[in-house]
Amino acid sequence: MAADVVYVVDNGLAITTDRLLDSPTHNPPKWVHWGTGTTAATAADTVLETPGAEARTEGTETQETVTTTNDTFQVVGTITCAGSGKAITEAGLFSHLTSTTGYLYLRATFDVINLNVGDSIQFTIKAQYTNPA
Amino acid sequence: MAYVGHVKRPKASLSAVVIKADGTRVDLGTIAGEGRNDPANLEKGKAGRERLDSMLAKEKKEAHHGG
């Protein structure tokens, strides 16, 4: 069983501040990917542990309100299982379609979701920015 | 007083809806992060996973018997 953990990783903090610049080097972290790695997510993660063979999906990013107006970055993206059935246990959000290290914004691990070919998962990923309290 | 030496990460969460090949949707609720352990979410997740397991078992049985 994978631990139910989700982190905006250290590199995700760097992507956030980069996006505040006049000319950011990163695209919005809107590409969703999944995998079968079971090591619990940590803040230091830079890639998915065992990424699936499917291509990353470009999700739809929006600002949402949880506590304060527009305090939350949300991405909704769907990936479809191809090739063979899979036991999905991790997901990530990247600022690039294909690049790995240096482009991970968020990684999550969770209880296995078993899929057959043709099945999909629609992920809704949220990161709420709050003042320290 | 300004905050000094206090770093706080964004609160993150991940929700999942499984969409079976035939279009059937199974909502698993929040599977990691904020809200994961809310009683209503745990109930939703448990029900969703039971439904998903049932579908997978049926598909396995049908595949075993040649569809």
N, CA and C atoms of all chains as a GROMACS GRO file, in nm:
protein
  600
    1MET      N    1   0.084  -0.119   0.000
    1MET     CA    2   0.000   0.000   0.000
    1MET      C    3   0.088   0.125   0.000
    2ALA      N    4   0.063   0.214  -0.093
    2ALA     CA    5   0.140   0.340  -0.098
    2ALA      C    6   0.080   0.440   0.001
    3ALA      N    7   0.167   0.520   0.059
    3ALA     CA    8   0.119   0.622   0.152
    3ALA      C    9   0.044   0.731   0.076
    4ASP      N   10  -0.065   0.780   0.136
    4ASP     CA   11  -0.143   0.886   0.074
    4ASP      C   12  -0.077   1.020   0.107
    5VAL      N   13   0.012   1.063   0.021
    5VAL     CA   14   0.091   1.184   0.046
    5VAL      C   15   0.096   1.268  -0.081
    6VAL      N   16   0.090   1.397  -0.066
    6VAL     CA   17   0.108   1.486  -0.182
    6VAL      C   18   0.189   1.606  -0.139
    7TYR      N   19   0.287   1.642  -0.221
    7TYR     CA   20   0.376   1.754  -0.193
    7TYR      C   21   0.389   1.844  -0.316
    8VAL      N   22   0.380   1.974  -0.296
    8VAL     CA   23   0.443   2.065  -0.391
    8VAL      C   24   0.590   2.053  -0.357
    9VAL      N   25   0.668   1.993  -0.447
    9VAL     CA   26   0.806   1.957  -0.414
    9VAL      C   27   0.895   2.081  -0.414
   10ASP      N   28   1.019   2.065  -0.369
   10ASP     CA   29   1.113   2.178  -0.364
   10ASP      C   30   1.122   2.246  -0.501
   11ASN      N   31   1.132   2.164  -0.605
   11ASN     CA   32   1.141   2.220  -0.739
   11ASN      C   33   1.013   2.294  -0.778
   12GLY      N   34   0.901   2.251  -0.720
   12GLY     CA   35   0.775   2.320  -0.744
   12GLY      C   36   0.775   2.461  -0.689
   13LEU      N   37   0.843   2.480  -0.576
   13LEU     CA   38   0.855   2.615  -0.521
   13LEU      C   39   0.937   2.703  -0.616
   14ALA      N   40   1.041   2.642  -0.675
   14ALA     CA   41   1.124   2.717  -0.771
   14ALA      C   42   1.043   2.751  -0.896
   15ILE      N   43   0.959   2.658  -0.941
   15ILE     CA   44   0.874   2.686  -1.057
   15ILE      C   45   0.778   2.801  -1.026
   16THR      N   46   0.727   2.802  -0.903
   16THR     CA   47   0.633   2.907  -0.863
   16THR      C   48   0.699   3.044  -0.870
   17THR      N   49   0.818   3.057  -0.814
   17THR     CA   50   0.883   3.189  -0.815
   17THR      C   51   0.928   3.226  -0.956
   18ASP      N   52   0.968   3.126  -1.034
   18ASP     CA   53   1.005   3.153  -1.173
   18ASP      C   54   0.888   3.214  -1.249
   19ARG      N   55   0.769   3.162  -1.222
   19ARG     CA   56   0.650   3.209  -1.294
   19ARG      C   57   0.611   3.352  -1.257
   20LEU      N   58   0.670   3.405  -1.150
   20LEU     CA   59   0.643   3.544  -1.111
   20LEU      C   60   0.733   3.643  -1.184
   21LEU      N   61   0.834   3.593  -1.255
   21LEU     CA   62   0.929   3.680  -1.324
   21LEU      C   63   0.868   3.737  -1.452
   22ASP      N   64   0.929   3.844  -1.501
   22ASP     CA   65   0.886   3.902  -1.628
   22ASP      C   66   0.890   3.801  -1.741
   23SER      N   67   0.997   3.725  -1.744
   23SER     CA   68   1.015   3.626  -1.852
   23SER      C   69   1.044   3.490  -1.792
   24PRO      N   70   0.942   3.421  -1.747
   24PRO     CA   71   0.967   3.291  -1.682
   24PRO      C   72   1.027   3.190  -1.779
   25THR      N   73   1.109   3.101  -1.727
   25THR     CA   74   1.166   2.995  -1.811
   25THR      C   75   1.074   2.873  -1.813
   26HIS      N   76   0.988   2.863  -1.712
   26HIS     CA   77   0.897   2.748  -1.705
   26HIS      C   78   0.761   2.781  -1.765
   27ASN      N   79   0.702   2.681  -1.827
   27ASN     CA   80   0.561   2.688  -1.863
   27ASN      C   81   0.479   2.662  -1.736
   28PRO      N   82   0.350   2.690  -1.740
   28PRO     CA   83   0.268   2.652  -1.624
   28PRO      C   84   0.279   2.502  -1.597
   29PRO      N   85   0.282   2.462  -1.472
   29PRO     CA   86   0.290   2.318  -1.441
   29PRO      C   87   0.154   2.252  -1.462
   30LYS      N   88   0.125   2.219  -1.587
   30LYS     CA   89  -0.009   2.171  -1.623
   30LYS      C   90  -0.008   2.035  -1.692
   31TRP      N   91   0.109   1.971  -1.701
   31TRP     CA   92   0.116   1.839  -1.763
   31TRP      C   93   0.108   1.732  -1.655
   32VAL      N   94   0.009   1.646  -1.667
   32VAL     CA   95  -0.018   1.543  -1.567
   32VAL      C   96   0.042   1.411  -1.613
   33HIS      N   97   0.103   1.340  -1.517
   33HIS     CA   98   0.154   1.207  -1.549
   33HIS      C   99   0.123   1.112  -1.432
   34TRP      N  100   0.135   0.984  -1.458
   34TRP     CA  101   0.111   0.886  -1.353
   34TRP      C  102   0.219   0.780  -1.355
   35GLY      N  103   0.217   0.693  -1.254
   35GLY     CA  104   0.318   0.589  -1.249
   35GLY      C  105   0.280   0.481  -1.149
   36THR      N  106   0.374   0.388  -1.131
   36THR     CA  107   0.349   0.273  -1.045
   36THR      C  108   0.448   0.266  -0.928
   37GLY      N  109   0.520   0.374  -0.902
   37GLY     CA  110   0.612   0.378  -0.788
   37GLY      C  111   0.535   0.386  -0.657
   38THR      N  112   0.589   0.322  -0.553
   38THR     CA  113   0.517   0.316  -0.425
   38THR      C  114   0.592   0.384  -0.310
   39THR      N  115   0.712   0.437  -0.338
   39THR     CA  116   0.783   0.510  -0.232
   39THR      C  117   0.711   0.642  -0.207
   40ALA      N  118   0.678   0.666  -0.080
   40ALA     CA  119   0.597   0.783  -0.046
   40ALA      C  120   0.659   0.912  -0.099
   41ALA      N  121   0.574   1.001  -0.146
   41ALA     CA  122   0.619   1.130  -0.196
   41ALA      C  123   0.690   1.208  -0.087
   42THR      N  124   0.795   1.281  -0.125
   42THR     CA  125   0.866   1.371  -0.032
   42THR      C  126   0.888   1.505  -0.102
   43ALA      N  127   0.924   1.604  -0.022
   43ALA     CA  128   0.948   1.737  -0.076
   43ALA      C  129   1.068   1.739  -0.170
   44ALA      N  130   1.159   1.643  -0.152
   44ALA     CA  131   1.282   1.642  -0.231
   44ALA      C  132   1.268   1.570  -0.365
   45ASP      N  133   1.153   1.514  -0.393
   45ASP     CA  134   1.135   1.440  -0.518
   45ASP      C  135   1.159   1.529  -0.639
   46THR      N  136   1.221   1.472  -0.742
   46THR     CA  137   1.247   1.547  -0.865
   46THR      C  138   1.183   1.483  -0.987
   47VAL      N  139   1.139   1.357  -0.973
   47VAL     CA  140   1.076   1.283  -1.084
   47VAL      C  141   0.974   1.188  -1.023
   48LEU      N  142   0.892   1.126  -1.108
   48LEU     CA  143   0.811   1.014  -1.062
   48LEU      C  144   0.903   0.894  -1.045
   49GLU      N  145   0.869   0.806  -0.952
   49GLU     CA  146   0.956   0.691  -0.925
   49GLU      C  147   0.955   0.593  -1.042
   50THR      N  148   0.836   0.556  -1.088
   50THR     CA  149   0.823   0.461  -1.200
   50THR      C  150   0.716   0.513  -1.295
   51PRO      N  151   0.752   0.609  -1.380
   51PRO     CA  152   0.649   0.669  -1.466
   51PRO      C  153   0.590   0.571  -1.566
   52GLY      N  154   0.463   0.586  -1.595
   52GLY     CA  155   0.397   0.502  -1.694
   52GLY      C  156   0.445   0.536  -1.834
   53ALA      N  157   0.422   0.441  -1.926
   53ALA     CA  158   0.467   0.460  -2.064
   53ALA      C  159   0.380   0.560  -2.140
   54GLU      N  160   0.262   0.588  -2.088
   54GLU     CA  161   0.173   0.683  -2.156
   54GLU      C  162   0.235   0.823  -2.155
   55ALA      N  163   0.200   0.901  -2.255
   55ALA     CA  164   0.248   1.039  -2.259
   55ALA      C  165   0.178   1.122  -2.152
   56ARG      N  166   0.247   1.226  -2.107
   56ARG     CA  167   0.181   1.320  -2.016
   56ARG      C  168   0.063   1.386  -2.088
   57THR      N  169  -0.035   1.423  -2.009
   57THR     CA  170  -0.153   1.490  -2.064
   57THR      C  171  -0.152   1.636  -2.022
   58GLU      N  172  -0.181   1.724  -2.117
   58GLU     CA  173  -0.191   1.866  -2.084
   58GLU      C  174  -0.326   1.890  -2.017
   59GLY      N  175  -0.322   1.926  -1.890
   59GLY     CA  176  -0.445   1.950  -1.817
   59GLY      C  177  -0.496   2.091  -1.839
   60THR      N  178  -0.611   2.118  -1.780
   60THR     CA  179  -0.670   2.252  -1.784
   60THR      C  180  -0.644   2.319  -1.650
   61GLU      N  181  -0.570   2.431  -1.654
   61GLU     CA  182  -0.536   2.498  -1.529
   61GLU      C  183  -0.627   2.617  -1.504
   62THR      N  184  -0.668   2.634  -1.378
   62THR     CA  185  -0.754   2.745  -1.339
   62THR      C  186  -0.714   2.795  -1.201
   63GLN      N  187  -0.761   2.915  -1.168
   63GLN     CA  188  -0.752   2.964  -1.031
   63GLN      C  189  -0.885   2.932  -0.964
   64GLU      N  190  -0.878   2.883  -0.843
   64GLU     CA  191  -0.998   2.850  -0.767
   64GLU      C  192  -0.990   2.917  -0.630
   65THR      N  193  -1.104   2.925  -0.565
   65THR     CA  194  -1.110   2.986  -0.432
   65THR      C  195  -1.143   2.880  -0.328
   66VAL      N  196  -1.052   2.861  -0.233
   66VAL     CA  197  -1.080   2.771  -0.120
   66VAL      C  198  -1.106   2.854   0.005
   67THR      N  199  -1.013   2.943   0.038
   67THR     CA  200  -1.030   3.029   0.156
   67THR      C  201  -1.032   3.176   0.116
   68THR      N  202  -0.929   3.218   0.042
   68THR     CA  203  -0.918   3.355  -0.006
   68THR      C  204  -0.935   3.353  -0.157
   69THR      N  205  -0.994   3.458  -0.212
   69THR     CA  206  -1.022   3.462  -0.355
   69THR      C  207  -0.898   3.424  -0.438
   70ASN      N  208  -0.917   3.325  -0.525
   70ASN     CA  209  -0.813   3.281  -0.618
   70ASN      C  210  -0.685   3.234  -0.549
   71ASP      N  211  -0.699   3.174  -0.432
   71ASP     CA  212  -0.580   3.130  -0.359
   71ASP      C  213  -0.527   2.993  -0.405
   72THR      N  214  -0.600   2.928  -0.497
   72THR     CA  215  -0.568   2.789  -0.530
   72THR      C  216  -0.543   2.771  -0.679
   73PHE      N  217  -0.433   2.704  -0.711
   73PHE     CA  218  -0.399   2.664  -0.848
   73PHE      C  219  -0.453   2.523  -0.868
   74GLN      N  220  -0.533   2.505  -0.974
   74GLN     CA  221  -0.593   2.373  -0.998
   74GLN      C  222  -0.565   2.327  -1.140
   75VAL      N  223  -0.536   2.201  -1.154
   75VAL     CA  224  -0.520   2.140  -1.286
   75VAL      C  225  -0.607   2.014  -1.292
   76VAL      N  226  -0.684   2.003  -1.398
   76VAL     CA  227  -0.765   1.883  -1.422
   76VAL      C  228  -0.714   1.818  -1.549
   77GLY      N  229  -0.672   1.693  -1.538
   77GLY     CA  230  -0.618   1.623  -1.654
   77GLY      C  231  -0.650   1.475  -1.650
   78THR      N  232  -0.665   1.416  -1.767
   78THR     CA  233  -0.705   1.275  -1.778
   78THR      C  234  -0.601   1.197  -1.857
   79ILE      N  235  -0.564   1.082  -1.805
   79ILE     CA  236  -0.471   0.992  -1.874
   79ILE      C  237  -0.540   0.859  -1.896
   80THR      N  238  -0.517   0.799  -2.013
   80THR     CA  239  -0.580   0.672  -2.048
   80THR      C  240  -0.475   0.561  -2.052
   81CYS      N  241  -0.509   0.450  -1.991
   81CYS     CA  242  -0.419   0.334  -1.982
   81CYS      C  243  -0.402   0.268  -2.119
   82ALA      N  244  -0.277   0.252  -2.162
   82ALA     CA  245  -0.248   0.192  -2.292
   82ALA      C  246  -0.150   0.076  -2.275
   83GLY      N  247  -0.150  -0.012  -2.371
   83GLY     CA  248  -0.050  -0.120  -2.375
   83GLY      C  249  -0.088  -0.241  -2.292
   84SER      N  250  -0.095  -0.222  -2.161
   84SER     CA  251  -0.132  -0.332  -2.071
   84SER      C  252  -0.192  -0.271  -1.944
   85GLY      N  253  -0.262  -0.355  -1.867
   85GLY     CA  254  -0.323  -0.307  -1.743
   85GLY      C  255  -0.217  -0.256  -1.646
   86LYS      N  256  -0.257  -0.166  -1.557
   86LYS     CA  257  -0.160  -0.105  -1.465
   86LYS      C  258  -0.218  -0.087  -1.326
   87ALA      N  259  -0.127  -0.085  -1.229
   87ALA     CA  260  -0.163  -0.057  -1.090
   87ALA      C  261  -0.105   0.081  -1.055
   88ILE      N  262  -0.186   0.183  -1.071
   88ILE     CA  263  -0.138   0.321  -1.056
   88ILE      C  264  -0.130   0.358  -0.908
   89THR      N  265  -0.015   0.411  -0.868
   89THR     CA  266   0.007   0.446  -0.727
   89THR      C  267   0.071   0.583  -0.708
   90GLU      N  268   0.102   0.653  -0.818
   90GLU     CA  269   0.162   0.786  -0.804
   90GLU      C  270   0.118   0.873  -0.921
   91ALA      N  271   0.122   1.003  -0.897
   91ALA     CA  272   0.090   1.099  -1.003
   91ALA      C  273   0.176   1.222  -0.982
   92GLY      N  274   0.199   1.294  -1.091
   92GLY     CA  275   0.281   1.414  -1.081
   92GLY      C  276   0.232   1.522  -1.176
   93LEU      N  277   0.275   1.642  -1.146
   93LEU     CA  278   0.241   1.758  -1.228
   93LEU      C  279   0.372   1.821  -1.272
   94PHE      N  280   0.387   1.841  -1.402
   94PHE     CA  281   0.513   1.890  -1.459
   94PHE      C  282   0.492   2.020  -1.535
   95SER      N  283   0.600   2.096  -1.551
   95SER     CA  284   0.594   2.220  -1.628
   95SER      C  285   0.644   2.199  -1.771
   96HIS      N  286   0.650   2.075  -1.814
   96HIS     CA  287   0.696   2.044  -1.949
   96HIS      C  288   0.634   1.912  -1.993
   97LEU      N  289   0.610   1.900  -2.124
   97LEU     CA  290   0.546   1.779  -2.176
   97LEU      C  291   0.631   1.655  -2.157
   98THR      N  292   0.764   1.669  -2.174
   98THR     CA  293   0.849   1.550  -2.173
   98THR      C  294   0.964   1.554  -2.073
   99SER      N  295   1.017   1.673  -2.042
   99SER     CA  296   1.137   1.680  -1.958
   99SER      C  297   1.108   1.631  -1.816
  100THR      N  298   1.211   1.576  -1.751
  100THR     CA  299   1.191   1.516  -1.620
  100THR      C  300   1.252   1.602  -1.510
  101THR      N  301   1.376   1.572  -1.470
  101THR     CA  302   1.436   1.644  -1.358
  101THR      C  303   1.437   1.795  -1.383
  102GLY      N  304   1.391   1.869  -1.282
  102GLY     CA  305   1.386   2.015  -1.295
  102GLY      C  306   1.251   2.067  -1.336
  103TYR      N  307   1.158   1.979  -1.367
  103TYR     CA  308   1.028   2.022  -1.417
  103TYR      C  309   0.911   1.968  -1.334
  104LEU      N  310   0.942   1.894  -1.226
  104LEU     CA  311   0.834   1.841  -1.141
  104LEU      C  312   0.787   1.950  -1.045
  105TYR      N  313   0.658   1.974  -1.042
  105TYR     CA  314   0.598   2.073  -0.951
  105TYR      C  315   0.537   2.005  -0.829
  106LEU      N  316   0.475   1.891  -0.849
  106LEU     CA  317   0.402   1.823  -0.741
  106LEU      C  318   0.407   1.673  -0.765
  107ARG      N  319   0.420   1.597  -0.655
  107ARG     CA  320   0.412   1.450  -0.665
  107ARG      C  321   0.320   1.399  -0.555
  108ALA      N  322   0.239   1.301  -0.590
  108ALA     CA  323   0.149   1.237  -0.494
  108ALA      C  324   0.162   1.087  -0.503
  109THR      N  325   0.146   1.020  -0.388
  109THR     CA  326   0.136   0.875  -0.385
  109THR      C  327   0.007   0.839  -0.313
  110PHE      N  328  -0.052   0.726  -0.352
  110PHE     CA  329  -0.185   0.690  -0.299
  110PHE      C  330  -0.209   0.540  -0.314
  111ASP      N  331  -0.318   0.494  -0.251
  111ASP     CA  332  -0.355   0.352  -0.261
  111ASP      C  333  -0.375   0.314  -0.407
  112VAL      N  334  -0.339   0.193  -0.440
  112VAL     CA  335  -0.340   0.148  -0.579
  112VAL      C  336  -0.478   0.163  -0.645
  113ILE      N  337  -0.472   0.207  -0.772
  113ILE     CA  338  -0.592   0.209  -0.856
  113ILE      C  339  -0.561   0.118  -0.975
  114ASN      N  340  -0.630   0.005  -0.980
  114ASN     CA  341  -0.605  -0.092  -1.086
  114ASN      C  342  -0.686  -0.057  -1.210
  115LEU      N  343  -0.618  -0.059  -1.324
  115LEU     CA  344  -0.682  -0.022  -1.450
  115LEU      C  345  -0.658  -0.127  -1.556
  116ASN      N  346  -0.758  -0.143  -1.644
  116ASN     CA  347  -0.739  -0.221  -1.766
  116ASN      C  348  -0.714  -0.125  -1.882
  117VAL      N  349  -0.666  -0.179  -1.993
  117VAL     CA  350  -0.641  -0.097  -2.111
  117VAL      C  351  -0.772  -0.028  -2.152
  118GLY      N  352  -0.762   0.102  -2.178
  118GLY     CA  353  -0.880   0.180  -2.218
  118GLY      C  354  -0.945   0.254  -2.103
  119ASP      N  355  -0.913   0.213  -1.979
  119ASP     CA  356  -0.963   0.286  -1.862
  119ASP      C  357  -0.879   0.414  -1.844
  120SER      N  358  -0.941   0.515  -1.783
  120SER     CA  359  -0.874   0.643  -1.762
  120SER      C  360  -0.889   0.687  -1.618
  121ILE      N  361  -0.802   0.779  -1.578
  121ILE     CA  362  -0.822   0.850  -1.451
  121ILE      C  363  -0.823   1.000  -1.481
  122GLN      N  364  -0.929   1.064  -1.434
  122GLN     CA  365  -0.932   1.211  -1.439
  122GLN      C  366  -0.884   1.261  -1.303
  123PHE      N  367  -0.767   1.324  -1.304
  123PHE     CA  368  -0.711   1.379  -1.181
  123PHE      C  369  -0.750   1.526  -1.166
  124THR      N  370  -0.785   1.564  -1.045
  124THR     CA  371  -0.801   1.705  -1.010
  124THR      C  372  -0.697   1.735  -0.903
  125ILE      N  373  -0.604   1.821  -0.937
  125ILE     CA  374  -0.490   1.849  -0.850
  125ILE      C  375  -0.498   1.996  -0.806
  126LYS      N  376  -0.488   2.017  -0.675
  126LYS     CA  377  -0.500   2.152  -0.621
  126LYS      C  378  -0.380   2.186  -0.534
  127ALA      N  379  -0.336   2.311  -0.544
  127ALA     CA  380  -0.234   2.364  -0.453
  127ALA      C  381  -0.284   2.499  -0.404
  128GLN      N  382  -0.312   2.504  -0.274
  128GLN     CA  383  -0.365   2.626  -0.214
  128GLN      C  384  -0.251   2.705  -0.150
  129TYR      N  385  -0.235   2.830  -0.192
  129TYR     CA  386  -0.132   2.917  -0.137
  129TYR      C  387  -0.192   2.998  -0.023
  130THR      N  388  -0.131   2.986   0.094
  130THR     CA  389  -0.184   3.054   0.212
  130THR      C  390  -0.072   3.129   0.283
  131ASN      N  391  -0.110   3.228   0.362
  131ASN     CA  392  -0.012   3.295   0.447
  131ASN      C  393   0.027   3.203   0.561
  132PRO      N  394   0.153   3.206   0.602
  132PRO     CA  395   0.193   3.127   0.719
  132PRO      C  396   0.109   3.167   0.840
  133ALA      N  397   0.068   3.070   0.920
  133ALA     CA  398  -0.015   3.101   1.037
  133ALA      C  399   0.040   3.029   1.159
  134MET      N  400   0.438   4.217   1.288
  134MET     CA  401   0.573   4.164   1.280
  134MET      C  402   0.584   4.071   1.160
  135ALA      N  403   0.687   4.092   1.081
  135ALA     CA  404   0.705   4.008   0.963
  135ALA      C  405   0.743   3.866   1.004
  136TYR      N  406   0.705   3.775   0.920
  136TYR     CA  407   0.739   3.637   0.949
  136TYR      C  408   0.885   3.610   0.917
  137VAL      N  409   0.955   3.548   1.007
  137VAL     CA  410   1.096   3.516   0.988
  137VAL      C  411   1.116   3.367   1.014
  138GLY      N  412   1.182   3.304   0.922
  138GLY     CA  413   1.220   3.164   0.943
  138GLY      C  414   1.104   3.067   0.941
  139HIS      N  415   0.995   3.103   0.878
  139HIS     CA  416   0.881   3.013   0.875
  139HIS      C  417   0.844   2.988   0.730
  140VAL      N  418   0.869   2.868   0.684
  140VAL     CA  419   0.837   2.832   0.546
  140VAL      C  420   0.718   2.740   0.545
  141LYS      N  421   0.620   2.773   0.465
  141LYS     CA  422   0.501   2.690   0.458
  141LYS      C  423   0.471   2.658   0.312
  142ARG      N  424   0.456   2.534   0.284
  142ARG     CA  425   0.426   2.494   0.147
  142ARG      C  426   0.277   2.510   0.119
  143PRO      N  427   0.244   2.522  -0.010
  143PRO     CA  428   0.102   2.520  -0.044
  143PRO      C  429   0.037   2.391   0.004
  144LYS      N  430  -0.088   2.401   0.047
  144LYS     CA  431  -0.164   2.281   0.082
  144LYS      C  432  -0.209   2.216  -0.047
  145ALA      N  433  -0.175   2.091  -0.065
  145ALA     CA  434  -0.206   2.026  -0.192
  145ALA      C  435  -0.303   1.910  -0.172
  146SER      N  436  -0.375   1.878  -0.277
  146SER     CA  437  -0.464   1.762  -0.274
  146SER      C  438  -0.476   1.704  -0.414
  147LEU      N  439  -0.515   1.578  -0.417
  147LEU     CA  440  -0.532   1.507  -0.544
  147LEU      C  441  -0.661   1.426  -0.536
  148SER      N  442  -0.751   1.452  -0.630
  148SER     CA  443  -0.876   1.376  -0.639
  148SER      C  444  -0.874   1.295  -0.768
  149ALA      N  445  -0.950   1.184  -0.769
  149ALA     CA  446  -0.948   1.098  -0.887
  149ALA      C  447  -1.088   1.046  -0.920
  150VAL      N  448  -1.116   1.047  -1.050
  150VAL     CA  449  -1.236   0.982  -1.102
  150VAL      C  450  -1.188   0.882  -1.206
  151VAL      N  451  -1.220   0.754  -1.186
  151VAL     CA  452  -1.184   0.653  -1.285
  151VAL      C  453  -1.294   0.650  -1.391
  152ILE      N  454  -1.251   0.656  -1.516
  152ILE     CA  455  -1.347   0.649  -1.628
  152ILE      C  456  -1.320   0.518  -1.701
  153LYS      N  457  -1.412   0.424  -1.684
  153LYS     CA  458  -1.393   0.293  -1.746
  153LYS      C  459  -1.401   0.306  -1.899
  154ALA      N  460  -1.350   0.205  -1.968
  154ALA     CA  461  -1.346   0.209  -2.114
  154ALA      C  462  -1.485   0.228  -2.174
  155ASP      N  463  -1.589   0.182  -2.102
  155ASP     CA  464  -1.726   0.198  -2.154
  155ASP      C  465  -1.788   0.332  -2.115
  156GLY      N  466  -1.712   0.417  -2.050
  156GLY     CA  467  -1.761   0.550  -2.014
  156GLY      C  468  -1.813   0.562  -1.872
  157THR      N  469  -1.827   0.450  -1.801
  157THR     CA  470  -1.874   0.454  -1.663
  157THR      C  471  -1.774   0.529  -1.575
  158ARG      N  472  -1.825   0.621  -1.495
  158ARG     CA  473  -1.737   0.701  -1.408
  158ARG      C  474  -1.748   0.654  -1.264
  159VAL      N  475  -1.634   0.637  -1.199
  159VAL     CA  476  -1.630   0.596  -1.058
  159VAL      C  477  -1.548   0.699  -0.982
  160ASP      N  478  -1.616   0.774  -0.895
  160ASP     CA  479  -1.551   0.881  -0.820
  160ASP      C  480  -1.485   0.824  -0.694
  161LEU      N  481  -1.354   0.839  -0.683
  161LEU     CA  482  -1.280   0.791  -0.566
  161LEU      C  483  -1.257   0.901  -0.463
  162GLY      N  484  -1.304   1.022  -0.493
  162GLY     CA  485  -1.287   1.133  -0.400
  162GLY      C  486  -1.142   1.179  -0.393
  163THR      N  487  -1.108   1.243  -0.283
  163THR     CA  488  -0.971   1.290  -0.262
  163THR      C  489  -0.886   1.172  -0.215
  164ILE      N  490  -0.783   1.139  -0.292
  164ILE     CA  491  -0.704   1.020  -0.262
  164ILE      C  492  -0.572   1.053  -0.193
  165ALA      N  493  -0.535   1.181  -0.188
  165ALA     CA  494  -0.414   1.222  -0.115
  165ALA      C  495  -0.424   1.370  -0.081
  166GLY      N  496  -0.374   1.405   0.036
  166GLY     CA  497  -0.363   1.545   0.074
  166GLY      C  498  -0.482   1.599   0.150
  167GLU      N  499  -0.500   1.731   0.141
  167GLU     CA  500  -0.603   1.800   0.217
  167GLU      C  501  -0.742   1.740   0.192
  168GLY      N  502  -0.810   1.705   0.296
  168GLY     CA  503  -0.945   1.650   0.284
  168GLY      C  504  -0.951   1.500   0.272
  169ARG      N  505  -0.835   1.436   0.256
  169ARG     CA  506  -0.831   1.291   0.238
  169ARG      C  507  -0.900   1.216   0.352
  170ASN      N  508  -0.878   1.262   0.475
  170ASN     CA  509  -0.929   1.187   0.591
  170ASN      C  510  -1.062   1.238   0.644
  171ASP      N  511  -1.127   1.327   0.572
  171ASP     CA  512  -1.262   1.367   0.613
  171ASP      C  513  -1.353   1.245   0.605
  172PRO      N  514  -1.437   1.224   0.707
  172PRO     CA  515  -1.522   1.103   0.709
  172PRO      C  516  -1.604   1.085   0.582
  173ALA      N  517  -1.663   1.193   0.531
  173ALA     CA  518  -1.746   1.181   0.410
  173ALA      C  519  -1.661   1.139   0.291
  174ASN      N  520  -1.537   1.190   0.284
  174ASN     CA  521  -1.450   1.153   0.174
  174ASN      C  522  -1.406   1.007   0.185
  175LEU      N  523  -1.375   0.963   0.306
  175LEU     CA  524  -1.336   0.823   0.325
  175LEU      C  525  -1.448   0.730   0.282
  176GLU      N  526  -1.571   0.768   0.315
  176GLU     CA  527  -1.688   0.687   0.278
  176GLU      C  528  -1.702   0.681   0.126
  177LYS      N  529  -1.686   0.798   0.063
  177LYS     CA  530  -1.696   0.804  -0.084
  177LYS      C  531  -1.588   0.718  -0.148
  178GLY      N  532  -1.466   0.728  -0.095
  178GLY     CA  533  -1.356   0.652  -0.151
  178GLY      C  534  -1.376   0.502  -0.136
  179LYS      N  535  -1.426   0.463  -0.019
  179LYS     CA  536  -1.449   0.320   0.005
  179LYS      C  537  -1.554   0.265  -0.091
  180ALA      N  538  -1.662   0.340  -0.106
  180ALA     CA  539  -1.770   0.296  -0.196
  180ALA      C  540  -1.720   0.290  -0.340
  181GLY      N  541  -1.642   0.390  -0.380
  181GLY     CA  542  -1.589   0.393  -0.516
  181GLY      C  543  -1.496   0.277  -0.544
  182ARG      N  544  -1.410   0.248  -0.447
  182ARG     CA  545  -1.315   0.138  -0.467
  182ARG      C  546  -1.384   0.002  -0.470
  183GLU      N  547  -1.487  -0.013  -0.389
  183GLU     CA  548  -1.563  -0.140  -0.392
  183GLU      C  549  -1.630  -0.158  -0.527
  184ARG      N  550  -1.684  -0.048  -0.580
  184ARG     CA  551  -1.750  -0.054  -0.711
  184ARG      C  552  -1.647  -0.085  -0.820
  185LEU      N  553  -1.532  -0.023  -0.810
  185LEU     CA  554  -1.426  -0.045  -0.910
  185LEU      C  555  -1.376  -0.189  -0.903
  186ASP      N  556  -1.354  -0.240  -0.783
  186ASP     CA  557  -1.308  -0.379  -0.767
  186ASP      C  558  -1.409  -0.476  -0.828
  187SER      N  559  -1.537  -0.448  -0.807
  187SER     CA  560  -1.642  -0.533  -0.861
  187SER      C  561  -1.637  -0.534  -1.014
  188MET      N  562  -1.618  -0.417  -1.072
  188MET     CA  563  -1.610  -0.408  -1.219
  188MET      C  564  -1.489  -0.483  -1.272
  189LEU      N  565  -1.375  -0.467  -1.204
  189LEU     CA  566  -1.254  -0.535  -1.248
  189LEU      C  567  -1.269  -0.687  -1.239
  190ALA      N  568  -1.332  -0.734  -1.132
  190ALA     CA  569  -1.354  -0.878  -1.115
  190ALA      C  570  -1.442  -0.932  -1.227
  191LYS      N  571  -1.545  -0.854  -1.261
  191LYS     CA  572  -1.636  -0.896  -1.369
  191LYS      C  573  -1.561  -0.900  -1.502
  192GLU      N  574  -1.478  -0.798  -1.527
  192GLU     CA  575  -1.403  -0.794  -1.652
  192GLU      C  576  -1.305  -0.912  -1.660
  193LYS      N  577  -1.243  -0.943  -1.546
  193LYS     CA  578  -1.148  -1.055  -1.543
  193LYS      C  579  -1.219  -1.187  -1.574
  194LYS      N  580  -1.337  -1.201  -1.515
  194LYS     CA  581  -1.416  -1.323  -1.536
  194LYS      C  582  -1.457  -1.335  -1.682
  195GLU      N  583  -1.500  -1.222  -1.741
  195GLU     CA  584  -1.543  -1.224  -1.881
  195GLU      C  585  -1.425  -1.254  -1.973
  196ALA      N  586  -1.308  -1.198  -1.939
  196ALA     CA  587  -1.189  -1.223  -2.022
  196ALA      C  588  -1.150  -1.371  -2.015
  197HIS      N  589  -1.165  -1.428  -1.893
  197HIS     CA  590  -1.131  -1.569  -1.872
  197HIS      C  591  -1.222  -1.659  -1.957
  198HIS      N  592  -1.347  -1.615  -1.971
  198HIS     CA  593  -1.443  -1.695  -2.046
  198HIS      C  594  -1.454  -1.650  -2.191
  199GLY      N  595  -1.356  -1.570  -2.234
  199GLY     CA  596  -1.353  -1.529  -2.375
  199GLY      C  597  -1.454  -1.423  -2.409
  200GLY      N  598  -1.487  -1.334  -2.308
  200GLY     CA  599  -1.576  -1.220  -2.331
  200GLY      C  600  -1.718  -1.259  -2.326
   0.00000   0.00000   0.00000
